[in-house]
């Protein structure tokens, strides 16, 4: 088993993340490789999926058969692709979204444009259940939650095994769809260290290293700053994380050199607990990680060592997310300012409710009560007028019939002259709505693997 620590940098935490994040991460990885021990390896990962991202990608693919992968793939990856290939930094990303093969071809096109040697690009498959026997199991599992013919996407959260297999086969770039976020880091660790698939302790540790990396800048002070309480230096230039993982899976987390932000025990603790329900049983397709005994300690400026993590046997089932058509979301906004502005905004909401009795409408007073509002409007009704002189009314409703939902936008626009005094700045939108349901399917019902995409297919 290799004893040389593995370096993994992350350059994206979601679809729509900053496109200039990869440059400083790659610069730092190259510097560390040049000064590190012989045989050290480095990887760059991109995490660009969320629960509904795949469904939106499927809709884009419906409109354009060549689309369906991460829309920002080109500006995110092209600036660093040639340098990564030249320095042996291998790339793993779930930027394939709903069309990993198209993303892989785009990577090959980028390399050709840059004059770089054609990389070996592998596509991981198996997460997309449409057209597979596993899809036939969903009606029996979901029952009335799933409407026939309305499915937009159905994806299993698969694990690190096909990523590791692709890297073992020599892939320079591994393009994935819906793999579990931490698996983007576990795959390279499995490949580099050659751990057994049931080495639960090491897999648990590597999974939490991947968890620290997966949200990009969050562990470096992004989504953390609270002025005067949790101050973060240089937030406008916040850095993205780099993990150093040793042969036992132990992790030290830091960030790209010459960037803002900070990596502290506090930022690491927050990210460790992010989206974790049970600290003793963080379920992933690779392992059940256990952070109940975790310890974090400083290992130098912007470097935190994470210890005390273990792991248990992985779940017997894959998590599956199914997105289906959910009718239409109508939204409208209008602003009121000056004396009694809030009272006028409340009156406008009442007018809309009376005009549209067939719509279940949500009304929010942005800046007064919106974040803590509720769809039934109980909180708004129970909240007294605060006397705010600067209020924006936001109303929303959903309906299966587009023509019914469209009425909301027309009524909000009519408030210009048919509503309370002084309304302005109307904005309306109508959006096809996607609903999400989740379930579990047995692992043996979902086949996974990888395929190389050759230069000739680009």
CORWODA-V425788 format. One record per residue. N is the residue number from 1. RES is the residue in one small letter. PHI is phi in radians with two decimals (999 if undefined). Layout:
# CORWODA-V425788
<<N:RES:PHI> <N:RES:PHI>>
This chain:
# CORWODA-V425788
<<1:x:999> <2:x:-1.05> <3:x:-1.85> <4:x:-1.33> <5:x:-1.04> <6:x:-1.80> <7:x:-1.85> <8:x:-2.32> <9:x:-1.86> <10:x:-2.02> <11:x:-2.09> <12:x:-2.82> <13:x:-2.01> <14:x:-2.99> <15:x:-1.23> <16:x:1.84> <17:x:-1.19> <18:x:-1.05> <19:x:-1.55> <20:x:-1.77> <21:x:-1.26> <22:x:-1.20> <23:x:-0.95> <24:x:-1.11> <25:x:-1.13> <26:x:-1.16> <27:x:-0.97> <28:x:-1.18> <29:x:-1.09> <30:x:-1.08> <31:x:-1.10> <32:x:-1.22> <33:x:-1.13> <34:x:-1.23> <35:x:-1.87> <36:x:-1.60> <37:x:-1.20> <38:x:-1.05> <39:x:1.56> <40:x:-1.23> <41:x:-2.08> <42:x:-2.37> <43:x:-2.26> <44:x:-2.08> <45:x:-2.02> <46:x:-2.19> <47:x:-1.95> <48:x:-2.24> <49:x:-2.05> <50:x:-2.27> <51:x:-1.07> <52:x:-1.76> <53:x:-1.02> <54:x:-1.16> <55:x:-1.11> <56:x:-1.10> <57:x:-1.14> <58:x:-1.11> <59:x:-1.13> <60:x:-1.13> <61:x:-1.19> <62:x:-1.04> <63:x:-1.34> <64:x:-2.53> <65:x:-1.05> <66:x:-1.58> <67:x:-1.74> <68:x:1.94> <69:x:-1.77> <70:x:-0.96> <71:x:-1.07> <72:x:-1.70> <73:x:-0.98> <74:x:-1.07> <75:x:-1.21> <76:x:-1.31> <77:x:-1.70> <78:x:-0.99> <79:x:-1.09> <80:x:-2.06> <81:x:-1.06> <82:x:-1.09> <83:x:-1.17> <84:x:-1.08> <85:x:-1.12> <86:x:-1.18> <87:x:-1.83> <88:x:1.26> <89:x:-1.49> <90:x:-1.56> <91:x:-2.06> <92:x:-2.31> <93:x:-2.64> <94:x:-1.69> <95:x:-1.27> <96:x:-1.22> <97:x:0.83> <98:x:-1.53> <99:x:-2.57> <100:x:-1.00> <101:x:-1.13> <102:x:-1.14> <103:x:-1.12> <104:x:-1.08> <105:x:-1.13> <106:x:-1.14> <107:x:-1.08> <108:x:-1.11> <109:x:-1.12> <110:x:-1.05> <111:x:-1.05> <112:x:-1.12> <113:x:-1.05> <114:x:-1.45> <115:x:1.29> <116:x:-1.51> <117:x:-1.04> <118:x:-1.03> <119:x:-1.33> <120:x:-1.48> <121:x:-1.96> <122:x:-1.89> <123:x:-1.97> <124:x:-1.49> <125:x:-2.20> <126:x:2.14> <127:x:-1.27> <128:x:-1.36> <129:x:-1.52> <130:x:-1.08> <131:x:1.39> <132:x:-1.97> <133:x:-1.01> <134:x:-1.10> <135:x:-1.10> <136:x:-1.21> <137:x:-1.43> <138:x:-1.11> <139:x:-1.01> <140:x:-1.22> <141:x:-1.47> <142:x:-1.63> <143:x:1.03> <144:x:-1.20> <145:x:-1.20> <146:x:-2.01> <147:x:-1.57> <148:x:-1.03> <149:x:1.39> <150:x:-1.80> <151:x:-1.23> <152:x:-1.72> <153:x:-2.62> <154:x:-2.53> <155:x:-2.34> <156:x:-1.56> <157:x:-1.44> <158:x:-1.51> <159:x:-1.88> <160:x:-1.48> <161:x:-0.98> <162:x:-1.19> <163:x:-1.13> <164:x:-1.06> <165:x:-1.11> <166:x:-1.13> <167:x:-1.17> <168:x:-1.02> <169:x:-1.46> <170:x:1.78> <171:x:-1.12> <172:x:-1.53> <173:x:-2.33> <174:x:-2.05> <175:x:-1.82> <176:x:-2.08> <177:x:-1.71> <178:x:-1.47> <179:x:-1.69> <180:x:-1.03> <181:x:-0.94> <182:x:-1.12> <183:x:-1.11> <184:x:-1.08> <185:x:-1.66> <186:x:-1.12> <187:x:-0.99> <188:x:-1.02> <189:x:-1.17> <190:x:-1.01> <191:x:-1.12> <192:x:-1.21> <193:x:-1.64> <194:x:1.21> <195:x:-1.12> <196:x:-1.26> <197:x:-1.18> <198:x:-2.02> <199:x:-1.44> <200:x:-1.08> <201:x:-1.14> <202:x:-1.16> <203:x:-1.13> <204:x:-1.09> <205:x:-1.15> <206:x:-1.13> <207:x:-1.09> <208:x:-1.30> <209:x:-1.09> <210:x:-1.11> <211:x:-1.13> <212:x:-1.16> <213:x:-1.41> <214:x:-1.11> <215:x:-1.71> <216:x:1.06> <217:x:-1.19> <218:x:-0.99> <219:x:-1.34> <220:x:-1.83> <221:x:1.90> <222:x:-1.26> <223:x:1.06> <224:x:-2.22> <225:x:-1.10> <226:x:-2.58> <227:x:-0.89> <228:x:1.46> <229:x:-2.10> <230:x:-2.33> <231:x:-1.43> <232:x:-2.19> <233:x:-1.31> <234:x:1.05> <235:x:-1.11> <236:x:-1.11> <237:x:-2.03> <238:x:-0.96> <239:x:-1.47> <240:x:-1.95> <241:x:-1.46> <242:x:-2.33> <243:x:-1.89> <244:x:-1.95> <245:x:-1.99> <246:x:-1.68> <247:x:-1.13> <248:x:-1.67> <249:x:1.50> <250:x:-1.21> <251:x:-2.19> <252:x:-2.09> <253:x:-1.87> <254:x:-2.47> <255:x:-2.50> <256:x:-1.07> <257:x:-1.17> <258:x:1.00> <259:x:-2.23> <260:x:-1.43> <261:x:1.48> <262:x:-2.78> <263:x:-2.05> <264:x:-2.27> <265:x:-1.05> <266:x:-1.23> <267:x:-1.13> <268:x:-1.21> <269:x:-1.09> <270:x:-1.09> <271:x:-1.25> <272:x:-1.01> <273:x:-1.55> <274:x:-1.10> <275:x:1.06> <276:x:-1.81> <277:x:-1.48> <278:x:-2.11> <279:x:-1.02> <280:x:-1.57> <281:x:-2.64> <282:x:-1.52> <283:x:-1.45> <284:x:-2.39> <285:x:-1.22> <286:x:-1.69> <287:x:-2.97> <288:x:-1.74> <289:x:-1.41> <290:x:-2.25> <291:x:-1.92> <292:x:-1.12> <293:x:-1.93> <294:x:-1.17> <295:x:-2.33> <296:x:-2.14> <297:x:-2.62> <298:x:-1.18> <299:x:-2.09> <300:x:2.30> <301:x:-1.03> <302:x:0.95> <303:x:-2.42> <304:x:-2.21> <305:x:-1.56> <306:x:-2.01> <307:x:-2.33> <308:x:1.48> <309:x:-1.55> <310:x:-2.37> <311:x:-2.73> <312:x:-2.31> <313:x:-0.95> <314:x:-1.20> <315:x:-1.08> <316:x:-1.45> <317:x:-2.21> <318:x:-1.60> <319:x:-1.32> <320:x:-2.23> <321:x:-1.87> <322:x:-2.08> <323:x:-1.85> <324:x:-2.37> <325:x:-1.08> <326:x:-2.25> <327:x:1.44> <328:x:-2.27> <329:x:-1.89> <330:x:-1.85> <331:x:-2.36> <332:x:-2.62> <333:x:-2.38> <334:x:-2.66> <335:x:-1.86> <336:x:-2.33> <337:x:-2.45> <338:x:1.62> <339:x:-0.99> <340:x:1.08> <341:x:-1.04> <342:x:-1.15> <343:x:-1.09> <344:x:-1.20> <345:x:-1.15> <346:x:-1.12> <347:x:-1.12> <348:x:-1.05> <349:x:-1.10> <350:x:-1.15> <351:x:-1.03> <352:x:-1.12> <353:x:-1.09> <354:x:-1.22> <355:x:-1.31> <356:x:-2.20> <357:x:-1.16> <358:x:-1.49> <359:x:-1.89> <360:x:-1.43> <361:x:-1.93> <362:x:-1.78> <363:x:-2.15> <364:x:-2.24> <365:x:-1.79> <366:x:-1.17> <367:x:1.66> <368:x:-2.07> <369:x:-2.64> <370:x:-2.57> <371:x:-1.04> <372:x:-1.75> <373:x:-1.28> <374:x:-2.57> <375:x:-1.11> <376:x:-1.42> <377:x:1.39> <378:x:-1.15> <379:x:-1.15> <380:x:-1.07> <381:x:-1.15> <382:x:-1.53> <383:x:-1.61> <384:x:-1.22> <385:x:-1.07> <386:x:-1.51> <387:x:1.40> <388:x:-1.04> <389:x:-1.81> <390:x:-2.58> <391:x:-2.30> <392:x:-2.03> <393:x:-1.48> <394:x:-2.13> <395:x:-2.15> <396:x:-2.61> <397:x:-2.68> <398:x:-2.11> <399:x:-2.79> <400:x:-1.21> <401:x:-1.69> <402:x:-1.02> <403:x:-1.10> <404:x:-1.25> <405:x:-1.08> <406:x:-1.09> <407:x:-1.09> <408:x:-1.07> <409:x:-1.05> <410:x:-1.15> <411:x:-1.22> <412:x:-1.12> <413:x:-1.07> <414:x:-1.16> <415:x:-1.11> <416:x:-0.86> <417:x:-2.09> <418:x:-1.82> <419:x:-2.00> <420:x:-1.09> <421:x:-1.20> <422:x:1.34> <423:x:-1.40> <424:x:-2.88> <425:x:1.19> <426:x:-1.19> <427:x:-2.41> <428:x:-2.32> <429:x:-2.66> <430:x:-2.31> <431:x:-2.29> <432:x:-1.11> <433:x:-1.69> <434:x:-2.02> <435:x:-1.85> <436:x:-2.13> <437:x:-2.25> <438:x:-2.17> <439:x:-2.72> <440:x:-2.10> <441:x:-2.21> <442:x:-1.01> <443:x:-1.00> <444:x:-1.27> <445:x:-1.50> <446:x:-2.10> <447:x:-1.57> <448:x:-2.29> <449:x:3.10> <450:x:-2.53> <451:x:-2.44> <452:x:-1.41> <453:x:-1.81> <454:x:-1.53> <455:x:-1.02> <456:x:-1.14> <457:x:-1.54> <458:x:-1.29>>
